[in-house]
């Protein structure tokens, strides 16, 4: 789908009340939710969205942003004429689900999140220090981080990405910078979300 200046890969399965799955960082729909997809598609319409630069969706030159990812998700839901939908978000997908529920309450009926975070898990002074790192320092830290990941993260990505296997390092670097977002959502904003949310 053409969405806000990019192309997003979207999979749909089954029929019934719609449920949208939002994958975690460095992952994609099939990688994170294959078992949930197969279960829910027997009685629900399942929609899986691969975010920009993740899985089957090509990347853009723009940096990753939780707000932009939430807006992309809202645009897909609107294009498909689905809303309001139930949303299941894991990790970065949970962050996006919270922003989607805050900014587009008319599109979200219920929300389930796991592994979401309100803010980066670092003190303010460390966040500031890292924000001033050179591109080389960011790339080095990103490589250190990926060395600790299960190897299937990279191999699964390389099997499906339209950007080529070497784009993995761009994905990792952009994701690492995204994870330094000081505040994903303010606690006060959580109180404005009136739909049922399971954390």
N, C-alpha and C positions, 0 to 999 in steps of 0.2 A: 504494500500500500504506500502511496505517496503521502507523506505526513510531514507537514511543516518544514519543507525543504530537504527531507531525507526519505529513504525507502526503508520500511519496516517489514520484516517477515512475520506473518501471522498464520498460525495454524488453528483450524476449528475442527471439532469432532462432536458427534452426537447431536441430540436435540433436547429441548426442554429449557428450563430457567437457566440463563447464562451465568457462567462462572469464569472469571478471568484470572489467569495465573501469571505472577510477576516474579521472574527468576532472580537469583542472587548475582553478585558481582563475579565477573569472569566466566559465568555460566550462561546457559540459555535454556529455553523451555524444555526441550526434550531431555537435556542433561539433568535438570533439577526435578522434573515432575512427571516422568514417564509412568510411574505406578499410579499416581493420582489421576493422570489423564485417562488411563485405561479404566480405572474404577468409576470415575464420575461420568465419563462419556456414555455409560450404559443407561443413564437417566437424566443427564444434564447436557446443555450445550457448553462444551469446554473450549475456551479461547486461550491460546498461548502466544505471547508477544515476545519476540527477541528484540531487545533494545538496540539502539544505534551501536554499531561496532561489536556487538555480541552475537554469537551463534551465526545464523544465516543472514543477519542484517548487515549491510555494508556500513562502514564508518564514515564520518564526516570530519572535516578539519576542526570542528568546534571541540572545546574541552567538554568533558562530561559534567553534568549538573543535575542534581536531584530534581530541581524545579522544572528543568527542561524535559527530563524523563517523564515526570508526572503530566506535563502538558502534552507530550507525545502520546501517552497512554490515553488521556482524555480524548484526544483527536481520533484515535483508533476506535474507541468505544462509540464515539459520535458517528464516525464514518460507517460503522457496521450497524448503526441504528439499534444498539443493544440496551442502552441504559434504562433503568438502573440495574446494575449487575452486582453479584457477589464477587469480591476480590480476595485472592489468596496471595500474599507476598512474603518471600523469604529473603532475609538479609537486606541487600540494597532494594529488593522488591518490596520488602516491608516498609522501608523508608518512603518509597514512592507511593505505596498504598496510603500511608498516613497523609502525605501531601495531596494526593488525589481526593481523599475524603474531605480534607479541609477546604480545598479550593474548588472542588466540583461535587458538592454534596448531592446534587440532582442525579449524578451518574452512579453513585455507589449505594447499594442497599445494605450490605453487611461487609465487614472486613475481618480477615484473619491474617495476623502477622506473626512471624517468628524471626528472631535474630535481628530485629530492627534496632536502631540506635537514635537517641535524640541529639547526640553531639559526638564529636570525635573523642576517642578514649585517651586523650593526651592533655596534659596541663596547657594552659593558654601560652605560657612562655615557650614551651616546646613546639606548639603549633606555629607560633610566630617564627621560630628559628627554622623550622622545616619549610615554611612558605618562602623563605629567602634562599633556599638551596638552588644551586645551579642545575641545569638540565642533566648534567653528568652525575651529580649527586643523587638526584631523583631516580635516574636510571639504575644506578648501582644499588640503591635501597630496594627498588622494585625487583631487581634480580635476586637479591638476598631473600626477599619475601617469597618469590615463586619457587625457590629451591626447597621451601618447606611444604609446598602444596603437593597433594597426590598427583602423580604424573598424568592421570587421565584428564585433568583440567586442560592441559595443553593439547594432548592428542585428540581429545574430543572436539576442541575448538578448530584445530587444523583440518579435521575431516569435513567441516561444513562451512567455514568462513569464505565469503566471496572475495576477501581482501588479500588472500595468500597467507601461507604459513608464517612468514616473517612478521606479519602484522601483529602477531601475538605480543611482541614487546611494546608496541604502541598501545595495545589494549591494556596491558599490565601497567604501563606508566601513567596513562590517563586515569585508570582506576585508582592507582595509588594516590594521585593528586586529588581525586574526588573524595577519597576516604579521609582527607585532611580538612574537609568541610567543618568549620568550627561548630556550627549549630545546624542540624537538619530541620528540626521543628522545635519551636519554643514550647515549654510546658503549658503556658497559657493558651496556646493554639490547640492543644489537645482537648481542652475543655469546650472548644467550639464544635468538636465532632460529636454529633448527636446520634449517629447510627450505632447499632451494636458492633462492638469490636472485641474480638478474641485475641489475646496476646499470649 
